[in-house]
Amino acid sequence: MTPLNDTEFAVLNAAHLNKMSGPASIAAATQLDQGTVDDVLDRAEQAGLGQKAGGQFLIFPDGSKAVLAYYDRAYGELRSSTELAAWYERFETLNTQFIQHITDWQNTDGDEAVEAKLIKAVNRQIRAIDKLLPQIPRYEQYVRRFRGAIGAVDRGERDFVCKPTVDSIHNIWFEFHEDILSVLGRPRDTT
């Protein structure tokens, strides 16, 4: 398997992280033009890394392996960083709070006070991600996407809190969590 270049990684990583992504959502998430995304997905399909189906791109196990191999190459040295390990431990504390806020928001049918706590946690996460940008500049995409989702929620578009079919706060958070775990070379704790 040929190693992925940066553009191929960006496109296939978006499909790897968001299992419900189509070419348009991949272009929006990565800020790549639609033609580039379509070209990468076509070549990935020809190489057996995934398949276009029903307006989405379904990444195959070999596609995910190629994405994870890129993480290994690009972030192998960063994995020994004690600063990044400490950053991640702080993230896990915030992640626990975020999950509780999402659950509370769902259980209260979007209570405004709960929503305010949720948005506050996301803004804390944005500030935390900003600290990683010197080492992982592509994380700017998460900052941009979080701000976009918060803006939509502020306009009353409640789907942008946790609806799975839009670029919601919950979806972005989940993708970021998978991403940072892959940077660190750690499996997701499923217990």
C-alpha positions in Angstrom: 0.0 0.0 0.0 1.4 3.4 -1.0 1.6 5.8 2.0 -1.1 8.6 1.9 0.0 12.1 1.1 -1.3 15.0 3.2 -4.4 15.7 1.0 -5.3 12.0 0.8 -5.0 11.7 4.5 -7.2 14.8 5.1 -9.9 13.3 2.9 -9.8 9.7 4.1 -9.3 10.7 7.7 -12.6 12.7 7.5 -14.3 9.5 6.2 -12.5 7.4 8.8 -13.6 9.7 11.7 -17.2 10.3 10.5 -18.7 7.1 9.2 -21.6 9.1 7.8 -19.6 11.5 5.6 -20.2 12.2 1.9 -18.0 14.1 -0.5 -19.7 17.5 0.3 -19.3 17.1 4.1 -15.7 15.9 3.7 -15.0 19.1 1.6 -16.7 21.2 4.3 -14.8 19.6 7.1 -11.4 19.7 5.4 -11.8 23.0 3.6 -10.6 21.3 0.4 -12.3 22.1 -2.9 -15.0 19.6 -4.0 -13.0 18.6 -7.1 -10.0 17.6 -5.0 -12.1 15.6 -2.6 -13.9 13.8 -5.5 -10.5 13.0 -7.1 -9.1 11.5 -3.9 -12.3 9.5 -3.2 -12.3 8.2 -6.8 -8.6 7.1 -6.5 -9.3 5.6 -3.0 -12.2 3.6 -4.5 -10.1 2.3 -7.3 -7.4 1.3 -4.8 -10.0 -0.7 -2.7 -9.8 1.7 0.3 -13.5 2.5 0.3 -16.6 2.9 -1.8 -19.1 5.6 -2.7 -22.6 4.5 -1.9 -25.8 6.4 -1.4 -24.1 9.8 -1.4 -21.6 8.7 1.2 -18.1 7.3 1.2 -17.7 4.1 3.1 -14.1 3.6 4.2 -13.0 0.0 4.1 -10.6 -1.6 6.7 -7.7 -1.1 4.3 -8.6 2.6 4.1 -8.6 2.9 7.8 -5.3 1.1 8.0 -3.8 3.6 5.5 -5.1 6.5 7.7 -3.7 5.0 10.9 -0.3 4.4 9.1 -0.2 8.1 8.3 -0.9 8.9 12.0 2.0 6.6 12.9 4.4 8.3 10.5 3.3 11.9 11.2 2.9 11.7 14.9 5.2 8.9 16.1 7.6 11.3 17.7 4.9 13.4 19.3 3.6 10.3 21.1 6.5 10.5 23.6 5.7 14.1 24.5 4.9 14.4 28.2 3.2 17.8 27.5 0.8 16.1 25.1 0.1 13.3 27.5 -0.7 15.9 30.2 -2.9 17.8 27.8 -4.8 14.6 27.0 -5.4 13.9 30.7 -6.9 17.3 31.1 -9.0 16.6 28.0 -10.4 13.4 29.6 -11.7 15.4 32.5 -13.3 17.9 30.2 -14.6 15.0 28.1 -16.4 13.5 31.1 -18.0 16.9 31.8 -19.0 17.3 28.1 -20.7 13.8 28.0 -22.6 14.7 31.2 -23.7 18.0 29.7 -24.9 16.3 26.4 -26.8 13.7 28.5 -28.4 16.5 30.6 -29.3 18.5 27.5 -31.0 15.5 26.0 -32.8 14.6 29.2 -34.1 18.1 29.7 -35.1 18.6 26.1 -32.5 21.3 25.6 -32.8 23.3 28.8 -31.1 26.7 28.3 -29.1 26.5 31.5 -27.7 23.1 30.5 -27.1 24.3 27.0 -25.1 27.2 28.4 -22.9 24.8 30.4 -22.4 22.7 27.3 -21.3 25.7 25.2 -19.0 26.8 28.0 -17.3 23.3 27.9 -16.9 23.5 24.1 -15.4 27.0 24.4 -12.9 25.6 27.0 -12.1 22.8 24.5 -11.5 25.4 21.7 -9.0 27.2 24.0 -7.3 23.9 24.8 -7.1 22.9 21.1 -5.5 26.3 20.4 -2.6 25.2 22.5 -2.0 22.2 20.3 -2.0 24.1 17.0 1.8 24.7 17.0 2.3 20.9 17.0 -0.8 19.9 15.0 -1.8 22.8 12.8 -4.6 20.9 11.1 -6.6 21.0 14.4 -7.6 24.5 13.3 -10.4 22.7 11.5 -11.9 21.6 14.8 -11.8 25.1 16.1 -13.5 26.4 13.0 -16.1 23.7 13.0 -16.9 24.1 16.8 -17.3 27.8 16.3 -19.6 27.2 13.3 -21.8 24.7 15.3 -21.9 27.1 18.3 -23.0 29.9 16.0 -25.8 27.7 14.6 -26.9 26.8 18.1 -26.8 30.5 19.1 -29.2 31.2 16.1 -31.6 28.7 17.5 -30.6 25.7 15.3 -30.8 23.1 18.0 -29.9 20.3 15.6 -26.3 21.5 15.9 -26.0 20.3 19.5 -26.1 16.6 18.8 -28.0 15.6 15.6 -25.9 12.9 13.9 -26.6 14.0 10.3 -25.2 17.6 10.6 -21.8 18.9 11.7 -23.1 19.1 15.3 -21.1 19.9 18.4 -21.4 16.2 19.5 -20.2 14.9 16.2 -17.2 17.3 16.1 -16.3 16.4 19.7 -16.5 12.7 18.9 -14.3 13.0 15.8 -11.8 15.1 17.7 -11.6 12.5 20.4 -11.0 9.8 17.9 -8.4 12.0 16.2 -6.4 12.8 19.3 -6.4 9.1 20.4 -5.0 8.3 16.9 -2.3 11.0 17.3 -1.4 9.5 20.6 -1.6 5.9 19.2 -4.1 4.9 21.9 -7.2 2.8 21.5 -10.5 4.2 22.6 -11.6 2.9 26.0 -14.8 1.1 25.3 -15.5 0.1 28.9 
